Amino acid sequence: LFRIRIDNAGGAWCPRTQIDETQYEYLEVNLQQLHVLTAVETQGRFGGGHGKEYPLHYILEYWRPGRGGQWMRYKDQQRNEVCII
């Protein structure tokens, strides 16, 4: 899908405008059909050592057909919501 551990031109995906903790930003990936994901890896913006920008935490949500069209937060086996730090 995308390459990780690469610092080409110091770029990265980022929101259109600067945000704060009162805003909700997201990155949506459409896999076109049902898949089982076994790992998710993210990378902040390093910018050749000048940027060092990354989220402090994030939450995974997913959508599946037949679930009423609602996004569901990923939970662990004990049904606790998972915040990735």
Sine and cosine of phi, psi and omega as CSV:
sin_phi,cos_phi,sin_psi,cos_psi,sin_omega,cos_omega
0.00,0.00,-0.92,0.40,0.06,-1.00
-0.75,-0.67,0.36,-0.93,0.04,-1.00
-1.00,-0.07,0.60,-0.80,0.00,-1.00
-0.83,-0.56,0.28,-0.96,-0.04,-1.00
0.92,0.40,0.53,0.85,0.05,-1.00
-0.80,-0.59,0.62,-0.78,-0.03,-1.00
-0.85,-0.52,0.75,0.66,0.01,-1.00
-0.91,0.42,0.86,-0.51,0.08,-1.00
0.84,0.54,0.26,0.97,0.05,-1.00
0.92,0.39,0.23,0.97,-0.09,-1.00
-1.00,0.05,0.22,-0.98,0.02,-1.00
-0.23,-0.97,0.30,-0.95,0.17,-0.99
-0.95,0.32,0.65,-0.76,0.09,-1.00
-0.43,-0.90,0.35,-0.94,0.03,-1.00
-0.90,0.44,0.38,-0.92,-0.04,-1.00
-0.87,0.50,-0.65,0.76,0.02,-1.00
-0.83,-0.56,0.34,-0.94,0.02,-1.00
-0.89,0.45,0.62,-0.78,-0.07,-1.00
-0.88,-0.48,0.18,-0.98,0.13,-0.99
-0.70,-0.71,-0.08,-1.00,-0.12,-0.99
-0.94,0.34,-0.11,0.99,0.03,-1.00
-1.00,-0.01,-0.05,1.00,-0.04,-1.00
-0.94,-0.34,0.41,-0.91,-0.04,-1.00
-0.87,-0.49,0.95,-0.31,0.04,-1.00
-0.95,-0.31,0.46,-0.89,0.00,-1.00
-0.51,-0.86,0.35,-0.94,0.13,-0.99
-0.83,-0.55,0.87,-0.50,-0.05,-1.00
-0.96,-0.28,0.74,-0.67,0.04,-1.00
-0.85,-0.52,0.85,-0.53,0.00,-1.00
-0.98,-0.19,0.92,-0.39,-0.02,-1.00
-1.00,0.03,0.06,1.00,0.10,-0.99
0.95,0.31,-0.49,0.87,0.02,-1.00
-0.51,-0.86,0.17,-0.98,-0.06,-1.00
-0.91,0.41,0.77,-0.63,0.04,-1.00
-0.72,-0.69,0.41,-0.91,0.17,-0.98
-0.97,-0.24,0.89,-0.45,0.03,-1.00
-1.00,-0.03,0.76,-0.65,0.00,-1.00
-0.96,-0.29,-0.17,0.99,0.02,-1.00
-0.32,-0.95,0.48,-0.87,0.10,-1.00
-0.71,-0.70,0.76,-0.65,0.01,-1.00
-0.80,-0.60,0.72,-0.70,0.03,-1.00
-0.82,-0.57,0.34,-0.94,-0.02,-1.00
-0.64,-0.77,0.74,-0.67,0.08,-1.00
-0.98,0.18,-0.05,-1.00,0.03,-1.00
-1.00,-0.02,0.88,-0.48,0.01,-1.00
-1.00,-0.05,-0.63,0.77,0.07,-1.00
0.84,0.55,0.69,0.72,0.02,-1.00
0.90,0.45,0.44,0.90,0.00,-1.00
1.00,-0.07,-0.09,1.00,-0.04,-1.00
-1.00,-0.08,-0.45,0.89,-0.09,-1.00
-1.00,0.07,-0.92,0.40,-0.06,-1.00
0.75,0.67,0.79,0.62,-0.02,-1.00
-0.92,-0.39,0.76,-0.65,-0.02,-1.00
-0.30,-0.95,0.38,-0.93,0.05,-1.00
-0.96,0.29,0.55,-0.84,0.06,-1.00
-0.96,0.27,-0.49,0.87,0.06,-1.00
-0.31,-0.95,0.27,-0.96,0.11,-0.99
-0.45,-0.89,0.28,-0.96,-0.03,-1.00
-0.85,-0.53,0.68,-0.74,0.05,-1.00
-1.00,-0.05,0.71,-0.70,0.11,-0.99
-0.79,-0.61,0.47,-0.88,0.01,-1.00
-0.65,-0.76,0.33,-0.95,0.01,-1.00
-0.76,-0.65,0.71,-0.71,0.04,-1.00
-0.78,-0.63,0.61,-0.79,0.05,-1.00
-0.85,0.52,0.56,-0.83,0.05,-1.00
0.99,0.14,0.11,0.99,0.01,-1.00
-0.95,-0.30,0.42,0.91,0.04,-1.00
0.98,0.22,0.23,0.97,0.04,-1.00
0.95,0.32,0.30,0.95,-0.02,-1.00
-0.99,-0.17,0.59,-0.81,0.11,-0.99
-0.98,0.22,0.66,-0.75,-0.02,-1.00
-0.88,-0.47,0.68,-0.73,0.05,-1.00
-0.98,0.20,0.65,-0.76,0.04,-1.00
-0.91,0.40,0.69,-0.73,0.03,-1.00
-0.79,-0.61,0.45,-0.89,0.04,-1.00
-0.98,0.19,-0.08,-1.00,-0.06,-1.00
-0.91,0.41,-0.36,0.93,0.05,-1.00
-1.00,0.00,0.13,0.99,0.02,-1.00
0.93,0.36,0.45,0.89,0.10,-1.00
-1.00,-0.04,0.69,-0.72,0.09,-1.00
-0.89,0.45,0.62,-0.78,-0.07,-1.00
-0.96,-0.28,0.82,-0.58,0.11,-0.99
-0.95,-0.30,0.87,-0.49,-0.08,-1.00
-1.00,0.02,0.84,-0.54,-0.05,-1.00
-0.93,-0.36,0.00,0.00,0.00,0.00
